[in-house]
Amino acid sequence: MTEAKDWAGELISGQTTTGRILVVLVFILSIASLIIYFIDASSEEVEKCQKWSDNVTQQIDLAFNIFFMVYFFIRFYSSK
């Protein structure tokens, strides 16, 4: 259990190369998620039901949110 916590702590640490890459990736995906929100909010079909399989922006946003959830759990697990 301690080894897993140490690994998670090193993974999210901004002092390691992996941690720096992860921080940059989180930043880029956050900006991309905001852009997707603006695209969806400015769409004319914003108040209409759409099939999820036809809406690519929702699928991409879901993938980003799954990544953010995993990142959150790694940070939560590594906290002391």
Secondary structure, 3 states (H helix, E strand, C coil): CHHHHHHHHHHHCCCCHHHHHHHHHHHHHHHHHHHHHHHHHCCCCCCCCCCHHHCHHHHHHHHHHHHHHHHHHHHHHHCC
